[in-house]
Amino acid sequence: MSEDRVQVVRGSGAAVPLPLVASGGEALAVVWPGVGSQHRSLHRLLLDPSGHTVDLQHPSESVYYVRSGTATVTDGDSGEQHPLVEGSMVHVDPSTAHRFEAGEAGAEIVGGPCPPDPSIYESQEV
């Protein structure tokens, strides 16, 4: 693979399922080591109404963007909950536990740890 190149990843056609949703929805890897990314990950969390992720915790920082809907992110260490609306950005410090739960209309959240967390992709071929 060439080190200097541009790659366009087309929507969910190239996305790979990830075990990040505990109930009501799905998580997809869009940009991850499997497409050649070494320093960035981008996941698409599609949460049904009241759907939620598993408890997440990564060795690196994470950033997420609420593309649509509403949700709550819970700091697993302090228990503090933060409401999220369309357009909200979330920054999570390294090794901080967190969990997303969608509101009544569901939510689409994109983001992930940077650099990628290898433990997320253990069930995938890289």
Solvent accessible surface area in square Angstrom, and as a share of the most:
residue,aa,sasa,rsa
1,M,171,0.76
2,S,72,0.47
3,E,173,0.77
4,D,134,0.69
5,R,119,0.43
6,V,140,0.81
7,Q,83,0.37
8,V,99,0.57
9,V,34,0.20
10,R,182,0.66
11,G,50,0.49
12,S,66,0.43
13,G,79,0.76
14,A,46,0.35
15,A,18,0.14
16,V,31,0.18
17,P,91,0.57
18,L,14,0.07
19,P,89,0.56
20,L,14,0.07
21,V,30,0.17
22,A,59,0.46
23,S,56,0.36
24,G,33,0.32
25,G,37,0.35
26,E,85,0.38
27,A,2,0.02
28,L,15,0.08
29,A,0,0.00
30,V,20,0.12
31,V,38,0.22
32,W,10,0.04
33,P,39,0.24
34,G,35,0.34
35,V,30,0.18
36,G,26,0.25
37,S,20,0.13
38,Q,136,0.61
39,H,136,0.61
40,R,132,0.48
41,S,2,0.02
42,L,64,0.32
43,H,3,0.02
44,R,66,0.24
45,L,2,0.01
46,L,44,0.22
47,L,7,0.03
48,D,73,0.38
49,P,80,0.50
50,S,71,0.46
51,G,2,0.02
52,H,41,0.18
53,T,1,0.00
54,V,52,0.30
55,D,110,0.57
56,L,7,0.03
57,Q,104,0.46
58,H,10,0.04
59,P,93,0.59
60,S,18,0.11
61,E,72,0.32
62,S,1,0.01
63,V,55,0.32
64,Y,6,0.02
65,Y,84,0.32
66,V,0,0.00
67,R,135,0.49
68,S,44,0.28
69,G,23,0.22
70,T,59,0.34
71,A,6,0.05
72,T,42,0.24
73,V,10,0.05
74,T,32,0.19
75,D,37,0.19
76,G,50,0.48
77,D,100,0.52
78,S,79,0.51
79,G,48,0.46
80,E,97,0.43
81,Q,121,0.54
82,H,77,0.34
83,P,117,0.73
84,L,11,0.05
85,V,91,0.52
86,E,114,0.51
87,G,38,0.37
88,S,24,0.15
89,M,122,0.55
90,V,15,0.09
91,H,105,0.47
92,V,11,0.07
93,D,85,0.44
94,P,70,0.44
95,S,65,0.42
96,T,28,0.16
97,A,20,0.15
98,H,5,0.02
99,R,80,0.29
100,F,0,0.00
101,E,68,0.31
102,A,6,0.05
103,G,22,0.21
104,E,167,0.75
105,A,89,0.69
106,G,4,0.04
107,A,10,0.07
108,E,16,0.07
109,I,0,0.00
110,V,30,0.17
111,G,7,0.07
112,G,4,0.04
113,P,0,0.00
114,C,33,0.20
115,P,71,0.44
116,P,15,0.10
117,D,6,0.03
118,P,99,0.62
119,S,65,0.42
120,I,12,0.06
121,Y,7,0.03
122,E,142,0.64
123,S,88,0.57
124,Q,49,0.22
125,E,168,0.75
126,V,123,0.71
